[in-house]
Structure formats: structure tokens, C-alpha cells
Amino acid sequence: MYKVIIADDEEKICVLLNSSILWEELELELCCICHDGLELKEAVERKKPDILITDICMPGMNAIELIKDMREKDNDAKILIVSGYRQFEYAREALKYGVDNYLLKPIDEEELNDALKKICLEISVEKNEILSDDAEKIKDTLQSFFLQDIRNNSEIGRHMNLSDINQKYYADFKEGYFRVIYVKIDVDGKADEKFNLQIIQKKIREKCMSSISRIHNDTIVSFVQGGCIFTVNYDPEADASIRQLAKNILEDARQAVSLFSGLNATVGVGNACGSVQNVRQSCESAVDAVIYRIISGTNKVYFSEDMELQYRDSYLGEDDKRSLIRIFELSNRELFRQKLEDIVRAERKNVLVLYKILEECVQLFYDTLNRNRQEGSDNIIVGKEILYEMDNTLTVMDLVSVVEENICGLMKRMLDERKQKGYKPIREAKEYVKKNYASKIKLEDVAGEVSLSPAYFSSVFSKEEGMTFVDWVNEYRIEMAKELLRKGDHTVAETCEMVGISNQRYFSKLFKSKVGVKPMEYRKLYN
């Protein structure tokens, strides 16, 4: 059993991590949970964990400082950083101290356990706990993480040289060219439901490697949901043979899937690159090349260098992003359908750009949900399912339908949940106001109390209550003021202060607008 410490200043994150880890399956044991950097430093020295799962920013001492201290004291525990920071300067700093496991919040349970599985294997290898009979299996398992690591952690890929990668992933790469070749498996409506994807992937690997081995120095094969990805390392003079190799790979793949009805194979060939650090770009271009099968068909080879692939940091404009976030926050299906129609109309001729925009729409939707997570919605925030369905569409119409039906369906379920249960953050906000109406109340503070962003809280409150949050607070204060004035124990000035309004003139004006008479007149009516 390997010992684990979890550290995050947010208690709910620690609880989530603890409940997400497959402790027994991975043979891991929880030592302790820490919420403070100094507390963590003491726990590391006392418990001597094999694995530390930690956020970067914590009170007392941040994780980078702690890791530096650990390495200076020859503590080589494996570190898994789980952070909300997308800026990779943090990852770059961590790399100096041998940290190459970096996950971003919100935490994906599968990615978390995959990362821990890889770490456990690394520890086993370092401690010589692997039997010789298992060596090949371990090699396959470690290599299966290669592309995932390179794609998810671009900075990590850039900071590892060829020797590091060969050692880490049991590879035998040499100086030369690298090229990613993606064999995409598609399923049509006539497919045999009993087919086993893993069996097909292994068959594709076996057949394709017989062709690849004629030109390569070494190849790492990664199984992904859509098929197989080959990272091929070869001498520069062999580059002239790549087009013929791609045709051979397509034929090999078609033979492998021919055992099952309704399966098709497509090959995407990424750009050649001169170093392992650029494999990520080659992979992205191979995956993007395959998207063109949506308009040109399956059972073909697509070379990225033949495609008009124009890469951008973002395919959605800032105005479009703001508009979509607003639509998602309000769960307005009709507005989303209209927005989708506008996007398709503008980009229908460029399938890659359309695909990228729809990907960003899906990611924006889930980011909005995660940022403003509501009671009862955890079960429908499923993360990657829509992207997976998009990956398996074969026409533009199907592609758009997948996005529209899934997102609109989820928005409807969210609205139904609110109607059935009442929206917990709104209830909590009202309770907060009822307890604190005599004090100064800011929308930002109340939003923080119910764990929502101010903008989202404001829009949802207005939608649920038919009035703004400020108007609701004012109405409640006036109701409390009416009650005090009816009793006659307090002056108007005192009443004004007691309901949390400091300006008596404003109070009188507000009271009359709500009640129809001034506070003094109202008081006289009852006294």
C-alpha cells in the first residue's frame, strides 16, 4: 500500500478528492488531509507519504515552496498538483522539482485515477517491485499515458528531452522526425452492438505495426475512445515513404474492422515535426484532419498538410462567448437554438472551424455549469459525453443535432429540477437577507454565501423571482418597517436604521413608492 496525503485549503475539494480516488483498486492508503501549507509540511515530514496530492496556493506555505523544501531534503515523494490555475508558469516552476503530474479543476474523476495509476506504476518501477513477467504489461500501461501527458500538459512536454521521455515511457526514440497517425474507428447504424472496442484496437495495432515497423525507430501506440493513435519516430530520409505507409495503414485498419459489420476506418496523418516536444501539434493536426471525413467520407486517408487548417487560440469571439454564457446561465433553449443557427449559417462551408466552434460551445456550457453548480445538477454534469458523441458524427447535420439536443436537453432538466425542488441558492439568499436585513447587504456578499458568481446569482434571482435582488431586499425591508411602525414603539428615524437603511430621505421615498403613503402617515394610521 502506498501512503497518500491530500492537501487543499477548500474542505469540499478534499472531500471530493477523497471520494473520487479508487483507494482499494490502486492499493492506496490515506494518511491525512491538510488545509494549510505549514500543517502540510509537518505532515509530510512526520508521515513520509509516497504520494502528495496538493493545490498550489494555500495559506502559510504554497505547494511550490513545500516541494522545493522536500527535494532539498531528498524527499522524492511523487507529487500530483490539482489546481484551478490554467497559467502554466506554476507547472513550469513545479517542473524544476520533478513534478510532472498536473490536473486542472474542476476535477475529472477518470483523469485523477489515471494519473494516480501512472504514479503507482512509476513508484513500483523505481522500487523494483515489478516481476519480469509483468514488464511488458507495465511498458504498455506507461506508454498508454504518453500521449495523454503530452496533450494535456504542453509545458511538461516541452521540458522533457528525448532521454527523459525514453526513460519515463520505456521508449527507444532517436533524433529524427516524429509524426502522429490517427486511425479513427466510426460506427454506423448497422453496427454489431456486441463488438469489443479494445479487441478491435489491439487488432489494428497488431496489423498496422507490421507496416510501420519497416520504417520506424520506435512507435508508441495510444488507445483512445475513437480508435488508435500511433506516434511514429523515423529517420528523415523515410519521410518520402509516409504517404504509402498511410495507405497501408488504412488497408490494415479496414481489414481489422471488417470482422464486425457497420464499422469504418479513417486515417488522419499529422504534420511531421523534428522533435518530440512538438508531438502535441502533430497529434492535434492528425485529429483535425480526420474531421474532414464529415464532408468527404470515411475509409480514406487525410493528410493535415493537404488541409486548410488555420489554428487559433479561440474560434468564438468575445461577444459570442458573453452571449452564450448569458444564455446558459438563464437556460434559455430558444435563444441557444437561434445562436446555433447563426453559427452554422456563418461557418457551414468550413467544417473544421464549425467543429471547433461547437467544441468551444460545449466546453463553455460545462464551464458555466461548473462555475455555478446548482443543487441536484451533479448527476447531469457528465463532462465529456457530448464531445464523444460529436467525435462519432459523420454529417454536419448530425454534428449540429448532437450539440443542440444534448445542451437543450440538459437545460430543460435543470429548469425542471428548479421547479420541482425550488432553487436552493435562492432560498438560502432569502434566509440570509431575513437574518441580516438590519445590516448593509451587498449582492456580491450574498452571492458568495450561496457559492455563485454575482452575475449568475443576479440573473437567476431575477428569473426566479420576477424582480431584481435589490428590489426584493427593499420590499422585505419595507415589510419589516411596516411591522415596526404599526407597533408604534419607534420613530421613523429609528425604524429606518433598524431595517438597514441609513438615509432617512431615501427610506421615506422608497416607503411611499411601495406603500402609497409616507412612513409618518402610515405610523399615524395605526397609532
C-alpha positions as CSV (number, residue, x, y, z in Angstrom):
1,M,0.0,0.0,0.0
2,Y,1.3,3.5,-0.9
3,K,0.6,6.3,1.6
4,V,-1.2,9.4,0.3
5,I,-1.7,12.9,1.8
6,I,-4.4,15.2,0.3
7,A,-4.0,19.0,0.8
8,D,-6.3,21.9,-0.3
9,D,-7.4,24.9,1.6
10,E,-11.0,24.2,0.5
11,E,-12.5,21.4,2.6
12,K,-15.0,20.4,-0.1
13,I,-12.2,19.8,-2.6
14,C,-10.5,17.5,-0.2
15,V,-13.8,15.6,0.3
16,L,-14.3,15.4,-3.4
17,L,-10.8,14.0,-3.9
18,N,-11.1,11.5,-1.1
19,S,-14.4,10.2,-2.5
20,S,-13.2,10.1,-6.1
21,I,-10.0,8.0,-5.6
22,L,-10.2,4.3,-6.1
23,W,-8.3,3.5,-2.9
24,E,-8.6,-0.3,-2.8
25,E,-8.2,-0.8,-6.6
26,L,-5.0,1.3,-6.6
27,E,-3.8,-0.1,-3.3
28,L,-3.5,3.4,-1.7
29,E,-3.9,4.4,1.9
30,L,-5.0,7.9,3.1
31,C,-2.5,9.2,5.7
32,C,-4.2,12.6,6.4
33,I,-5.9,15.6,5.0
34,C,-4.4,19.1,5.4
35,H,-5.8,22.6,4.7
36,D,-2.7,24.7,5.5
37,G,0.8,24.8,4.0
38,L,2.6,24.7,7.3
39,E,0.4,21.9,8.6
40,L,1.1,20.0,5.3
41,K,4.9,20.5,5.7
42,E,4.7,19.0,9.2
43,A,2.6,16.1,8.0
44,V,5.0,15.3,5.1
45,E,7.9,15.2,7.5
46,R,6.0,13.1,10.0
47,K,4.0,10.7,7.8
48,K,6.5,10.3,4.9
49,P,3.9,9.8,2.2
50,D,4.6,8.1,-1.1
51,I,2.2,10.4,-2.9
52,L,1.2,14.0,-2.2
53,I,-2.0,15.4,-3.9
54,T,-2.0,19.2,-3.4
55,D,-3.3,22.5,-4.6
56,I,-0.7,25.2,-5.3
57,C,-2.0,28.2,-3.3
58,M,-2.6,27.5,0.4
59,P,-2.2,29.7,3.5
60,G,1.1,29.5,5.4
61,M,3.2,28.0,2.6
62,N,2.4,27.4,-1.1
63,A,3.0,24.0,-2.7
64,I,6.0,25.2,-4.8
65,E,7.8,26.2,-1.7
66,L,7.0,23.0,0.0
67,I,8.1,20.8,-2.9
68,K,11.4,22.8,-3.1
69,D,11.9,22.1,0.6
70,M,11.1,18.4,0.1
71,R,13.6,18.0,-2.7
72,E,16.3,19.8,-0.8
73,K,15.8,17.2,2.0
74,D,16.0,14.3,-0.5
75,N,12.3,13.5,-0.2
76,D,11.4,12.1,-3.6
77,A,7.6,11.5,-2.9
78,K,5.5,11.7,-6.1
79,I,3.6,15.0,-6.4
80,L,0.2,15.4,-8.1
81,I,-0.8,19.0,-8.3
82,V,-4.6,19.7,-8.6
83,S,-5.2,23.4,-9.2
84,G,-7.6,25.9,-10.6
85,Y,-4.8,27.9,-12.2
86,R,-4.6,27.5,-16.0
87,Q,-1.4,29.6,-16.1
88,F,1.4,27.1,-16.7
89,E,4.0,29.2,-15.1
90,Y,3.0,27.3,-12.0
91,A,3.5,24.0,-13.8
92,R,6.8,25.3,-15.2
93,E,8.0,26.1,-11.7
94,A,6.9,22.7,-10.4
95,L,8.8,21.0,-13.2
96,K,12.1,22.3,-11.8
97,Y,11.5,20.0,-8.8
98,G,10.4,16.9,-10.8
99,V,6.7,17.4,-10.7
100,D,5.0,16.3,-14.0
101,N,1.5,15.4,-12.8
102,Y,-0.7,18.4,-13.0
103,L,-4.6,18.4,-13.2
104,L,-6.9,21.3,-13.5
105,K,-10.1,21.9,-11.5
106,P,-12.9,21.0,-11.9
107,I,-11.6,17.5,-11.1
108,D,-12.3,14.8,-13.6
109,E,-12.5,11.5,-11.7
110,E,-11.2,9.4,-14.5
111,E,-8.2,11.7,-15.1
112,L,-7.5,11.7,-11.4
113,N,-7.4,7.9,-11.1
114,D,-5.4,7.6,-14.4
115,A,-2.8,9.9,-13.0
116,L,-2.6,8.0,-9.7
117,K,-2.4,4.7,-11.6
118,K,0.6,6.0,-13.6
119,I,2.2,7.3,-10.4
120,C,1.8,4.0,-8.7
121,L,3.5,2.2,-11.7
122,E,6.4,4.7,-11.6
123,I,6.9,4.0,-7.9
124,S,6.8,0.3,-8.5
125,V,9.4,0.5,-11.2
126,E,11.6,2.7,-9.1
127,K,11.3,0.3,-6.1
128,N,11.9,-2.8,-8.4
129,E,8.6,-4.3,-7.4
130,I,7.8,-5.4,-10.9
131,L,8.2,-9.0,-11.8
132,S,9.8,-9.8,-15.2
133,D,6.6,-11.5,-16.4
134,D,4.8,-8.2,-15.9
135,A,7.4,-5.9,-17.5
136,E,5.7,-5.9,-21.0
137,K,2.3,-5.1,-19.5
138,I,3.9,-2.3,-17.4
139,K,5.6,-0.9,-20.6
140,D,2.2,-0.9,-22.4
141,T,0.5,0.8,-19.5
142,L,3.1,3.5,-19.1
143,Q,3.2,4.1,-22.8
144,S,-0.6,4.5,-22.8
145,F,-0.1,7.7,-20.8
146,F,2.5,9.2,-23.1
147,L,0.1,11.0,-25.5
148,Q,-2.3,11.9,-22.7
149,D,0.6,13.6,-20.8
150,I,1.9,15.4,-23.9
151,R,-1.6,16.6,-25.0
152,N,-2.8,17.7,-21.5
153,N,0.5,19.2,-20.3
154,S,2.1,21.1,-23.2
155,E,4.7,22.7,-20.9
156,I,5.7,19.3,-19.5
157,G,6.2,18.0,-23.0
158,R,8.5,21.0,-23.8
159,H,10.6,20.5,-20.7
160,M,11.4,16.8,-21.2
161,N,14.2,15.8,-23.5
162,L,14.4,12.6,-25.6
163,S,16.4,10.8,-22.9
164,D,13.8,11.7,-20.2
165,I,10.9,10.5,-22.4
166,N,12.6,7.3,-23.3
167,Q,13.3,6.5,-19.7
168,K,9.8,7.6,-18.5
169,Y,7.8,5.7,-21.1
170,Y,10.1,2.7,-21.9
171,A,10.6,4.1,-25.4
172,D,13.5,3.9,-27.8
173,F,13.1,7.2,-29.7
174,K,16.0,8.6,-31.6
175,E,16.8,12.0,-33.1
176,G,14.9,12.4,-36.4
177,Y,11.2,13.0,-37.4
178,F,8.1,12.4,-35.4
179,R,4.6,12.1,-36.9
180,V,1.3,11.2,-35.4
181,I,-1.0,8.9,-37.3
182,Y,-4.6,8.6,-36.1
183,V,-6.7,5.5,-37.1
184,K,-10.3,6.6,-36.4
185,I,-13.0,3.9,-35.9
186,D,-16.5,5.0,-36.9
187,V,-19.8,3.2,-36.1
188,D,-22.8,3.4,-38.4
189,G,-26.4,2.5,-37.8
190,K,-25.8,-1.1,-38.9
191,A,-23.0,-1.8,-36.5
192,D,-22.9,-5.0,-34.5
193,E,-23.7,-3.9,-30.9
194,K,-21.6,-6.8,-29.5
195,F,-18.3,-5.6,-30.8
196,N,-15.5,-5.0,-28.3
197,L,-13.6,-1.8,-29.0
198,Q,-10.5,-3.0,-27.1
199,I,-10.2,-6.2,-29.2
200,I,-10.5,-4.1,-32.4
201,Q,-7.9,-1.6,-31.2
202,K,-5.4,-4.5,-30.4
203,K,-6.1,-6.0,-33.8
204,I,-5.5,-2.6,-35.5
205,R,-2.3,-2.2,-33.5
206,E,-1.0,-5.6,-34.5
207,K,-1.8,-5.2,-38.2
208,C,-0.6,-1.6,-38.5
209,M,2.7,-2.1,-36.6
210,S,3.7,-4.7,-39.2
211,S,3.7,-1.9,-41.8
212,I,5.1,0.8,-39.5
213,S,8.0,-1.3,-38.3
214,R,9.5,-1.2,-41.8
215,I,10.5,2.4,-41.4
216,H,10.4,3.4,-37.7
217,N,13.0,3.7,-35.0
218,D,10.2,3.2,-32.4
219,T,6.4,3.8,-32.1
220,I,4.2,4.4,-29.1
221,V,0.6,3.3,-29.6
222,S,-2.2,5.0,-27.6
223,F,-5.7,3.7,-27.4
224,V,-8.3,6.5,-27.3
225,Q,-12.1,6.4,-27.4
226,G,-12.2,7.0,-31.1
227,G,-9.5,4.4,-32.2
228,C,-5.7,4.2,-32.1
229,I,-3.0,6.9,-32.2
230,F,0.5,6.0,-33.4
231,T,3.4,8.3,-32.5
232,V,6.0,7.3,-35.1
233,N,9.7,8.2,-34.8
234,Y,11.7,7.7,-38.0
235,D,14.8,8.9,-39.9
236,P,14.3,12.0,-42.1
237,E,15.0,10.0,-45.3
238,A,12.0,7.8,-44.6
239,D,9.6,10.8,-44.8
240,A,9.1,10.1,-48.6
241,S,7.5,6.8,-47.7
242,I,4.9,8.3,-45.3
243,R,2.1,8.6,-47.9
244,Q,2.5,5.0,-49.0
245,L,2.7,4.0,-45.3
246,A,-0.6,5.8,-44.6
247,K,-2.3,3.9,-47.4
248,N,-1.0,0.6,-46.0
249,I,-2.2,1.5,-42.5
250,L,-5.7,2.3,-43.9
251,E,-5.8,-1.1,-45.6
252,D,-4.6,-2.8,-42.4
253,A,-7.2,-1.0,-40.3
254,R,-10.0,-1.8,-42.8
255,Q,-9.1,-5.5,-42.6
256,A,-9.1,-5.3,-38.8
257,V,-12.6,-3.7,-38.6
258,S,-14.0,-5.9,-41.4
259,L,-14.6,-8.7,-38.8
260,F,-17.5,-6.6,-37.5
261,S,-20.4,-5.2,-39.5
262,G,-21.1,-1.4,-39.6
263,L,-17.5,-0.3,-38.7
264,N,-15.4,2.0,-40.8
265,A,-11.8,3.2,-40.6
266,T,-10.3,6.6,-41.5
267,V,-6.7,7.7,-41.2
268,G,-5.5,11.1,-40.3
269,V,-1.8,11.9,-40.7
270,G,-0.4,14.8,-38.7
271,N,2.4,17.2,-39.6
272,A,6.0,16.0,-39.4
273,C,8.0,17.5,-36.6
274,G,11.7,17.5,-35.8
275,S,11.5,17.0,-32.1
276,V,9.4,15.0,-29.5
277,Q,8.4,18.3,-27.9
278,N,6.2,19.1,-30.9
279,V,4.4,15.8,-30.9
280,R,1.4,17.6,-29.4
281,Q,1.0,19.7,-32.5
282,S,1.3,16.7,-34.8
283,C,-1.3,14.9,-32.8
284,E,-3.8,17.8,-33.0
285,S,-3.3,18.2,-36.7
286,A,-3.9,14.4,-37.2
287,V,-7.1,14.5,-35.2
288,D,-8.3,17.7,-37.0
289,A,-7.5,16.1,-40.4
290,V,-9.9,13.2,-39.6
291,I,-12.8,15.8,-39.0
292,Y,-12.9,16.3,-42.8
293,R,-14.5,12.8,-43.2
294,I,-17.7,14.6,-42.1
295,I,-17.9,16.1,-45.6
296,S,-15.7,13.8,-47.6
297,G,-16.5,10.4,-46.2
298,T,-14.8,7.6,-44.3
299,N,-12.4,4.9,-45.5
300,K,-9.9,7.5,-46.7
301,V,-6.5,9.0,-45.7
302,Y,-6.5,12.7,-44.8
303,F,-3.1,14.5,-44.6
304,S,-3.1,17.6,-42.4
305,E,-0.6,19.2,-44.8
306,D,-3.2,18.9,-47.6
307,M,-5.9,20.6,-45.5
308,E,-6.5,24.3,-44.8
309,L,-6.0,24.1,-41.1
310,Q,-6.0,27.6,-39.6
311,Y,-5.2,27.3,-35.9
312,R,-6.4,30.0,-33.4
313,D,-6.4,30.2,-29.7
314,S,-10.2,30.6,-29.8
315,Y,-12.7,30.2,-32.5
316,L,-15.5,32.0,-30.7
317,G,-15.4,35.8,-30.4
318,E,-15.6,37.5,-27.0
319,D,-19.1,38.9,-27.8
320,D,-20.3,35.4,-28.7
321,K,-18.8,34.0,-25.6
322,R,-20.6,36.5,-23.4
323,S,-23.8,35.9,-25.2
324,L,-23.6,32.2,-24.8
325,I,-22.7,32.4,-21.1
326,R,-25.8,34.5,-20.6
327,I,-27.9,32.0,-22.5
328,F,-26.5,29.1,-20.5
329,E,-27.0,30.9,-17.2
330,L,-30.6,31.5,-18.0
331,S,-31.1,28.0,-19.5
332,N,-32.8,29.7,-22.5
333,R,-33.2,26.9,-25.1
334,E,-34.8,29.1,-27.7
335,L,-32.0,31.7,-27.7
336,F,-29.5,28.9,-27.9
337,R,-31.1,27.4,-30.9
338,Q,-31.1,30.8,-32.6
339,K,-27.4,31.3,-31.8
340,L,-26.6,27.8,-33.1
341,E,-28.4,28.6,-36.4
342,D,-26.3,31.8,-36.8
343,I,-23.1,29.9,-36.2
344,V,-23.9,27.1,-38.7
345,R,-25.0,29.7,-41.3
346,A,-21.7,31.5,-41.0
347,E,-19.4,28.5,-40.9
348,R,-21.1,25.8,-42.8
349,K,-18.5,25.7,-45.6
350,N,-15.6,25.3,-43.3
351,V,-16.3,22.1,-41.4
352,L,-13.2,22.3,-39.2
353,V,-13.9,25.8,-38.0
354,L,-17.6,24.8,-37.4
355,Y,-16.4,21.8,-35.4
356,K,-14.0,23.8,-33.3
357,I,-16.7,26.4,-32.5
358,L,-19.2,23.8,-31.4
359,E,-16.5,22.2,-29.2
360,E,-16.0,25.6,-27.6
361,C,-19.7,26.0,-27.1
362,V,-19.9,22.6,-25.3
363,Q,-16.9,23.5,-23.1
364,L,-18.3,26.9,-22.3
365,F,-21.6,25.2,-21.3
366,Y,-19.9,22.9,-18.9
367,D,-17.6,25.6,-17.6
368,T,-20.7,27.7,-16.8
369,L,-22.4,24.8,-15.1
370,N,-19.3,24.0,-13.0
371,R,-18.8,27.6,-12.1
372,N,-22.4,28.0,-11.0
373,R,-23.1,24.4,-9.9
374,Q,-26.6,24.0,-8.5
375,E,-28.2,21.6,-6.2
376,G,-29.2,18.4,-8.0
377,S,-27.2,19.1,-11.1
378,D,-24.2,17.0,-10.3
379,N,-25.8,14.0,-11.9
380,I,-26.2,15.7,-15.2
381,I,-22.8,17.4,-15.5
382,V,-21.2,14.5,-17.2
383,G,-18.3,16.3,-18.7
384,K,-17.2,14.6,-21.9
385,E,-20.2,12.7,-23.3
386,I,-21.2,15.4,-25.8
387,L,-17.7,15.8,-27.1
388,Y,-17.5,12.0,-27.5
389,E,-20.8,12.0,-29.5
390,M,-19.6,14.8,-31.7
391,D,-16.5,12.7,-32.4
392,N,-18.7,10.0,-33.8
393,T,-20.8,12.0,-36.1
394,L,-20.5,11.6,-39.9
395,T,-22.5,14.5,-41.3
396,V,-22.8,18.2,-40.5
397,M,-26.5,17.8,-39.7
398,D,-25.7,15.1,-37.1
399,L,-22.9,17.2,-35.7
400,V,-25.2,20.1,-35.0
401,S,-28.0,17.9,-33.8
402,V,-25.8,16.3,-31.2
403,V,-24.9,19.7,-29.7
404,E,-28.4,21.1,-29.9
405,E,-30.2,18.1,-28.5
406,N,-27.8,17.5,-25.6
407,I,-27.4,21.0,-24.4
408,C,-31.1,21.9,-24.8
409,G,-32.0,18.6,-23.0
410,L,-29.7,19.4,-20.1
411,M,-31.0,22.9,-19.8
412,K,-34.6,21.6,-19.7
413,R,-33.7,19.1,-17.0
414,M,-32.1,21.9,-15.0
415,L,-35.3,24.1,-15.3
416,D,-37.5,21.1,-14.3
417,E,-35.3,20.5,-11.2
418,R,-35.7,24.1,-10.1
419,K,-39.4,23.9,-10.5
420,Q,-39.7,20.7,-8.5
421,K,-37.3,21.4,-5.7
422,G,-37.1,25.2,-5.6
423,Y,-33.7,26.6,-6.2
424,K,-31.6,26.2,-3.1
425,P,-29.3,29.2,-3.6
426,I,-32.4,31.5,-3.9
427,R,-33.9,30.0,-0.7
428,E,-30.5,30.4,1.1
429,A,-30.2,34.0,-0.2
430,K,-33.6,34.9,1.2
431,E,-32.8,33.3,4.5
432,Y,-29.6,35.4,4.6
433,V,-31.5,38.6,4.0
434,K,-34.1,37.8,6.7
435,K,-31.3,37.3,9.2
436,N,-29.2,40.3,8.2
437,Y,-31.7,42.9,6.8
438,A,-30.8,45.3,9.5
439,S,-27.2,45.4,8.3
440,K,-25.6,46.5,5.0
441,I,-26.3,43.9,2.4
442,K,-24.3,43.6,-0.9
443,L,-25.3,41.4,-3.8
444,E,-21.6,40.2,-4.0
445,D,-21.6,39.1,-0.4
446,V,-24.9,37.2,-0.7
447,A,-23.7,35.5,-4.0
448,G,-20.6,34.4,-2.1
449,E,-22.7,33.0,0.7
450,V,-24.5,30.7,-1.8
451,S,-21.4,29.9,-3.8
452,L,-22.5,31.5,-7.1
453,S,-20.9,34.3,-9.1
454,P,-22.5,37.7,-8.7
455,A,-23.6,37.9,-12.3
456,Y,-25.1,34.4,-12.4
457,F,-26.8,34.9,-9.0
458,S,-28.3,38.2,-10.1
459,S,-29.7,36.8,-13.4
460,V,-31.1,33.7,-11.8
461,F,-32.7,35.6,-8.9
462,S,-34.4,37.9,-11.4
463,K,-35.6,35.0,-13.5
464,E,-36.9,33.0,-10.5
465,E,-38.5,35.9,-8.6
466,G,-39.6,38.2,-11.3
467,M,-37.7,41.1,-9.7
468,T,-34.1,42.1,-9.1
469,F,-32.4,41.0,-5.9
470,V,-32.1,44.7,-4.8
471,D,-35.8,45.2,-5.3
472,W,-36.6,42.0,-3.2
473,V,-34.4,43.2,-0.4
474,N,-36.0,46.6,-0.4
475,E,-39.5,45.0,-0.4
476,Y,-38.6,42.9,2.6
477,R,-37.1,45.8,4.5
478,I,-40.3,47.8,3.9
479,E,-42.4,44.9,5.2
480,M,-40.3,44.9,8.3
481,A,-40.6,48.7,8.6
482,K,-44.4,48.5,8.3
483,E,-44.4,46.0,11.2
484,L,-42.3,48.2,13.4
485,L,-44.3,51.3,12.6
486,R,-47.6,49.6,13.3
487,K,-46.3,48.8,16.9
488,G,-45.6,52.5,17.4
489,D,-42.6,51.9,19.6
490,H,-40.0,53.6,17.4
491,T,-39.7,56.8,15.5
492,V,-39.4,56.9,11.7
493,A,-35.6,57.6,12.0
494,E,-35.2,54.6,14.4
495,T,-37.2,52.4,12.1
496,C,-35.1,53.4,9.1
497,E,-31.9,52.4,10.9
498,M,-33.4,49.1,12.2
499,V,-34.2,47.9,8.7
500,G,-30.8,48.6,7.4
501,I,-31.4,51.9,5.5
502,S,-29.1,54.7,6.6
503,N,-30.6,57.5,4.6
504,Q,-34.0,58.6,6.0
505,R,-34.9,60.7,3.0
506,Y,-34.3,57.7,0.7
507,F,-36.2,55.5,3.1
508,S,-39.3,57.8,3.1
509,K,-39.2,57.9,-0.7
510,L,-38.9,54.1,-1.0
511,F,-41.6,53.5,1.6
512,K,-44.1,55.8,-0.2
513,S,-43.4,54.2,-3.6
514,K,-44.1,50.7,-2.1
515,V,-46.9,51.5,0.3
516,G,-48.5,54.7,-1.1
517,V,-48.1,56.9,2.0
518,K,-45.1,58.3,3.8
519,P,-43.8,56.4,6.9
520,M,-45.0,59.1,9.3
521,E,-48.5,58.9,7.9
522,Y,-48.5,55.1,8.0
523,R,-47.5,55.2,11.7
524,K,-50.3,57.6,12.5
525,L,-52.9,55.3,10.9
526,Y,-52.1,52.6,13.4
527,N,-51.4,54.9,16.4
